[in-house]
Amino acid sequence: MFVLAPLALAVAPSPYAPRVLVLENSSSPASVEIAEDYMAKRGVKNLLKIQCQDSALDAGKETIPYASFQSAIERPLKIYLSMHRGIDFIVLTKGIPIRISGAPTGMNNTQPSLDSFIASFGYDARKDAIPVVLNDTGFTGKCWANRFWNSHERFTHEKFGGYLVTRLDAYTTYQAKLLTAYAIQSERSKPTGEFLIDAAPEHGVGDLSKVPLSPIKDGKVDTHVVNEMGYGEWDADLIVAGKLLEKKNLAVILDQTPTFVGRKSDLMGYCSWGSNDPKFDAEGYKMLRFAPGGIAETAVSTSARTFLPTTGGQSLIADLIDGRASGVKGYCDEPLLQAIASPTILMGRYTDGWTLAESYYAASRFVGWEDIVVGDPLCAPYAKK
């Protein structure tokens, strides 16, 4: 792991603070420490203490049975939300499990990320919410079409339903706390880092004019996007994202060669196929380094399968957090390509000054699925000062 030097305590009370709720697992020392640190730095007062298994201890505790989730987390959380109107952002902390088994949505209709399941709270009671059944290459599961997808209006729970859920998680408690410290640092001066967009031309490239592909067309599920989205179509999204950033006069490396690009530093944004790139360089990936406020997305099925040190398997977003990324999106189980965030929307909204949470959720097609967004939800280095 990359060893991070200590940062001086940064305190930046946010005007968004009344809209944020922090969940603390009182059974987890890591969760308690991270929750207290975040609330102090951002001036957040809304705190819900729950008690459940401590997922910071071992990988087996990163999955919680649905019945245990309901009693320990869902019921107290829904009660709190019903009594505290105006909550839009929910912050989970290391020590809170990352996935649920036996739930009514998710892969195999039973296993969503805990984060995305909470993000869909209230969808089942809305007449305008659209249920989705994903069925692609032998994988199937239930979720909801994200009502905030590709929105040009900023998020509120009242307008869109659901919640923007992120977590402060990493290999270590110290690294999880750095997510907030780096977010605050990024907001104190104009970002100057590069964006690395690494496409894989071996897949072919889809129609650039159709980016981004929407899961809903004329009020109905678009079965092509939901069930048949091709590799080349995400490559097209990567290319459009790169060109968009170029038009904004931001520093961009838009790589369309077969080479996997690693070992870059001072990154403000990163999108690639990760270990699904035919030329993947594992060491180069682990040597990527981010500037404060830098965010990332990789098209990797199980990139957030664990936040504990492990070996083997696909590339992990925890390694990007280890490289100082301030925000990353990953997946605790197979999400299918259509659930990977649209690079064009993600990088576009973020550099327009939207918060980290708004940018990732606007770029994500589904909720109640496998998605996990890591980072301070309020991080907004490109917001107008």
C-alpha positions in Angstrom: 0.0 0.0 0.0 1.0 3.6 -0.6 1.9 5.3 2.6 0.3 8.7 3.0 1.9 11.5 5.0 -0.1 13.0 7.8 -2.2 16.1 6.9 -2.9 19.0 9.2 -6.4 19.1 10.5 -8.6 20.9 7.9 -11.9 22.3 9.1 -14.4 23.6 6.5 -18.0 23.9 7.8 -20.3 23.5 4.8 -23.5 25.3 4.0 -24.7 21.9 2.9 -24.2 20.5 6.4 -27.9 20.5 7.4 -28.7 18.3 4.4 -26.2 15.6 5.5 -26.8 12.6 7.7 -23.9 10.5 9.0 -24.4 6.9 10.0 -22.1 5.6 12.7 -21.8 1.9 13.6 -21.3 2.2 17.4 -20.0 -1.4 17.4 -17.0 -0.4 15.1 -14.2 1.8 16.5 -13.3 2.6 12.9 -16.8 3.9 12.1 -16.9 6.0 15.3 -13.6 7.6 14.6 -14.4 8.4 11.0 -17.9 9.7 11.8 -16.6 12.0 14.4 -13.8 13.3 12.2 -16.2 14.0 9.3 -18.7 15.8 11.4 -16.1 18.0 13.0 -14.5 18.9 9.6 -17.8 19.6 7.7 -19.9 21.0 10.6 -22.5 18.2 10.2 -24.8 17.8 13.2 -27.1 15.0 11.9 -25.9 11.7 13.3 -27.6 8.3 13.6 -25.9 5.7 15.7 -26.7 2.1 14.8 -25.2 -1.2 16.0 -24.4 -4.0 13.6 -21.5 -6.3 12.7 -18.2 -4.6 12.2 -17.2 -4.9 8.6 -13.8 -3.3 9.3 -12.7 -6.6 11.0 -12.9 -9.2 8.2 -14.3 -9.7 4.7 -17.0 -12.1 6.0 -18.6 -9.3 7.9 -18.8 -7.0 4.8 -22.1 -8.8 3.9 -25.2 -8.4 6.2 -28.3 -10.6 6.0 -31.4 -8.6 5.0 -33.3 -9.3 8.3 -30.3 -8.0 10.3 -30.1 -5.0 8.0 -33.8 -4.2 8.5 -33.6 -4.3 12.3 -30.2 -2.7 12.8 -30.2 -0.1 10.0 -33.3 0.3 7.8 -35.9 0.7 10.6 -34.0 3.3 12.7 -32.8 5.1 9.5 -36.4 5.4 8.1 -37.6 6.6 11.5 -34.9 9.3 11.6 -35.5 10.4 8.1 -39.3 10.7 8.7 -38.6 13.0 11.7 -35.8 15.1 10.0 -36.9 16.6 6.7 -34.4 18.1 4.4 -31.8 15.3 4.4 -30.4 14.7 0.9 -27.0 13.2 1.5 -26.2 10.1 3.6 -22.7 9.3 4.6 -21.8 5.7 5.6 -18.5 4.9 7.3 -16.0 2.1 7.3 -17.3 -0.6 9.6 -20.8 -0.6 8.1 -21.3 -3.6 5.7 -21.1 -3.0 2.0 -23.7 -5.5 0.7 -27.0 -7.2 1.7 -27.9 -10.8 1.2 -31.5 -11.8 0.8 -32.8 -8.4 -0.2 -35.7 -7.7 -2.7 -33.3 -6.0 -5.3 -29.8 -6.6 -6.6 -28.0 -9.3 -8.5 -30.0 -12.5 -8.5 -32.8 -10.4 -7.1 -31.3 -10.7 -3.6 -27.9 -9.0 -3.2 -27.5 -5.3 -3.7 -24.9 -3.0 -2.2 -26.1 -1.7 1.1 -25.4 1.8 -0.1 -27.4 1.7 -3.3 -30.3 0.0 -1.5 -30.5 2.9 0.9 -30.2 5.3 -2.1 -33.5 3.8 -3.4 -35.5 4.4 -0.2 -38.9 5.5 -1.1 -38.9 4.4 -4.7 -41.3 1.6 -4.0 -43.9 4.2 -2.9 -43.6 6.5 -5.9 -46.0 6.1 -8.9 -43.3 7.7 -11.1 -40.6 5.2 -10.2 -39.7 2.7 -12.9 -38.7 -0.8 -11.8 -36.0 -2.5 -14.0 -35.1 -6.1 -14.6 -31.6 -6.5 -15.8 -30.9 -9.6 -17.9 -27.6 -9.8 -19.7 -25.1 -12.6 -20.4 -26.6 -15.0 -17.9 -26.9 -12.4 -15.1 -30.2 -11.1 -13.9 -31.5 -8.9 -11.2 -34.0 -6.2 -10.1 -33.4 -2.5 -9.4 -34.9 0.9 -10.1 -34.2 3.4 -12.9 -32.4 6.3 -11.2 -34.7 9.3 -11.3 -31.7 11.6 -11.0 -30.0 10.1 -14.0 -28.6 12.8 -16.4 -30.4 15.5 -14.5 -29.5 19.1 -15.2 -31.2 20.2 -12.0 -29.3 19.9 -8.7 -30.5 17.1 -6.3 -33.0 17.3 -3.6 -34.8 14.3 -2.0 -38.1 16.2 -2.3 -37.7 16.6 -6.1 -36.2 13.2 -7.1 -36.8 10.8 -4.2 -34.2 8.5 -2.8 -30.9 9.8 -1.3 -27.4 10.4 -2.4 -25.4 7.8 -0.4 -21.6 7.8 -0.2 -19.2 6.1 2.2 -15.9 7.0 3.8 -14.1 3.7 3.4 -10.6 2.5 2.4 -8.0 -0.1 3.5 -7.4 1.8 6.7 -9.2 4.2 9.0 -6.6 6.8 8.4 -7.1 6.6 4.6 -10.8 6.9 5.0 -10.4 10.1 7.0 -8.1 11.5 4.3 -11.0 11.4 1.9 -12.5 14.3 3.7 -9.2 16.1 4.3 -8.3 15.9 0.6 -11.8 17.0 -0.4 -11.5 20.1 1.8 -8.0 20.8 0.5 -9.2 20.6 -3.1 -11.7 23.4 -2.5 -9.2 25.9 -1.3 -7.4 26.5 -4.6 -8.2 26.1 -8.3 -7.5 22.5 -9.5 -4.7 22.1 -12.0 -4.3 18.4 -12.3 -4.9 16.3 -15.5 -7.7 14.0 -16.5 -6.7 10.6 -17.8 -9.3 9.0 -20.0 -8.1 5.6 -21.2 -10.2 3.9 -23.8 -9.6 0.4 -25.2 -9.9 0.5 -29.0 -9.9 -3.3 -29.4 -13.6 -3.2 -28.4 -14.5 -0.9 -31.3 -16.2 2.4 -30.7 -20.0 3.0 -30.6 -21.9 6.0 -32.0 -20.5 9.1 -30.3 -23.7 11.0 -31.2 -25.8 8.8 -28.9 -23.7 9.4 -25.8 -24.9 9.1 -23.0 -27.3 6.2 -23.5 -30.4 6.5 -21.3 -32.1 3.5 -19.7 -35.5 5.1 -20.2 -37.0 6.1 -23.5 -40.4 7.8 -23.8 -41.2 6.8 -20.3 -40.4 3.1 -20.8 -37.3 0.9 -20.3 -35.0 0.9 -23.3 -34.2 -2.8 -23.5 -31.1 -2.3 -25.6 -29.5 -0.1 -22.9 -30.7 -2.2 -20.0 -29.9 -5.6 -21.5 -27.5 -5.3 -24.4 -25.2 -2.3 -24.0 -21.9 -3.1 -25.8 -18.3 -2.5 -24.8 -17.9 -0.1 -27.7 -20.7 2.1 -26.3 -18.8 2.7 -23.1 -15.7 3.4 -25.1 -17.7 6.0 -27.0 -18.7 7.6 -23.7 -15.0 7.7 -22.7 -14.1 9.5 -25.9 -17.0 12.0 -25.6 -16.0 12.7 -22.0 -12.4 13.4 -23.1 -13.5 15.8 -25.8 -15.9 17.5 -23.4 -13.0 18.2 -21.0 -10.9 19.4 -23.9 -13.6 21.9 -24.8 -13.5 23.2 -21.2 -9.7 23.9 -21.7 -8.9 21.4 -19.0 -5.7 19.3 -19.1 -6.7 15.9 -20.6 -4.9 12.8 -21.7 -7.4 11.0 -24.0 -5.7 7.7 -24.9 -7.2 5.7 -27.7 -4.2 3.4 -28.2 -4.1 -0.3 -27.1 -1.7 0.6 -24.3 -2.9 0.7 -20.8 -1.8 4.0 -19.3 -0.6 3.8 -15.7 1.9 5.5 -13.4 0.4 9.0 -13.9 0.4 11.6 -11.1 -1.6 14.7 -10.1 -4.8 13.4 -11.6 -8.1 15.2 -11.1 -10.1 12.6 -13.0 -9.5 9.0 -14.2 -11.7 6.6 -16.3 -10.6 3.3 -17.7 -11.4 -0.4 -18.1 -9.1 -1.2 -15.2 -8.3 -4.9 -15.1 -10.7 -5.5 -18.0 -8.4 -3.6 -20.4 -6.7 -6.2 -22.6 -3.3 -4.6 -21.9 -3.9 -4.1 -18.2 -0.8 -3.2 -16.1 -1.5 -4.1 -12.5 1.5 -2.3 -11.2 0.9 0.8 -13.3 -2.7 0.9 -12.0 -1.5 0.8 -8.4 1.0 3.6 -9.2 -1.7 6.1 -10.3 -1.6 9.2 -8.0 -4.3 11.7 -7.6 -4.4 15.4 -6.8 -6.8 16.5 -3.9 -10.3 16.3 -5.2 -9.4 13.7 -7.9 -12.2 11.2 -8.8 -12.3 8.0 -10.8 -14.5 5.3 -12.4 -13.5 1.9 -13.8 -15.5 -0.5 -15.8 -14.7 -3.4 -13.5 -17.4 -5.8 -12.2 -16.2 -6.3 -8.6 -14.0 -3.3 -8.0 -15.6 -2.7 -4.6 -16.0 -6.3 -3.5 -14.0 -5.5 -0.4 -12.3 -2.7 1.4 -9.8 -4.9 3.2 -6.4 -6.0 1.9 -6.7 -9.0 -0.4 -4.9 -10.7 -3.3 -6.1 -11.9 -6.7 -9.2 -11.0 -8.6 -10.1 -7.9 -10.5 -8.7 -4.5 -9.9 -10.0 -2.7 -6.8 -11.0 0.9 -6.2 -9.4 0.7 -2.8 -6.0 0.8 -4.6 -7.1 4.1 -6.2 -8.0 5.5 -2.7 -4.6 4.2 -1.6 -3.2 6.5 -4.4 -5.0 9.5 -2.9 -8.2 9.5 -5.0 -10.8 11.6 -3.2 -13.8 9.9 -4.9 -14.3 6.5 -6.7 -17.3 4.5 -7.8 -17.2 0.7 -7.6 -19.4 -2.4 -7.4 -19.7 -5.0 -4.7 -21.0 -7.6 -7.2 -21.5 -7.9 -11.0 -23.3 -4.7 -12.1 -23.3 -5.2 -15.9 -21.7 -2.6 -18.1 -24.8 -0.5 -18.2 -24.5 0.3 -14.5 -21.0 1.8 -14.8 -21.2 5.6 -14.5 -21.2 7.6 -17.7 -17.8 9.3 -17.9 -19.3 12.2 -19.9 -21.9 13.0 -17.3 -19.6 12.3 -14.3 -16.8 14.5 -15.4 -19.1 17.1 -17.0 -21.1 17.7 -13.8 -18.1 17.6 -11.6 -16.2 20.2 -13.6 -19.3 22.3 -13.7 -19.0 22.6 -10.0 -21.5 20.0 -8.8 -20.8 18.0 -5.6 -19.1 14.6 -5.8 -22.3 12.8 -4.8 -24.4 14.7 -7.4 -21.9 14.0 -10.1 -21.7 10.2 -9.5 -25.4 9.8 -9.1 -26.4 11.9 -12.1 -24.0 9.6 -14.1 -25.5 6.3 -12.8 -28.5 4.7 -14.4 -29.8 2.5 -11.5 -30.4 2.5 -7.7 -31.1 -0.5 -5.5 -28.2 -2.2 -7.4 -24.5 -2.9 -6.9 -23.1 0.6 -6.8 -20.8 2.0 -4.1 -19.7 5.6 -4.2 -16.7 6.4 -2.0 -15.9 9.9 -0.9 -17.1 13.1 0.9 -20.4 13.8 -0.8 -19.9 17.5 -0.6 -16.5 17.6 -2.3 -16.7 20.2 -5.0 -13.3 21.6 -6.1 -14.8 23.2 -9.3 -17.6 25.1 -7.5 -17.6 28.8 -8.0 -15.8 30.4 -5.0 
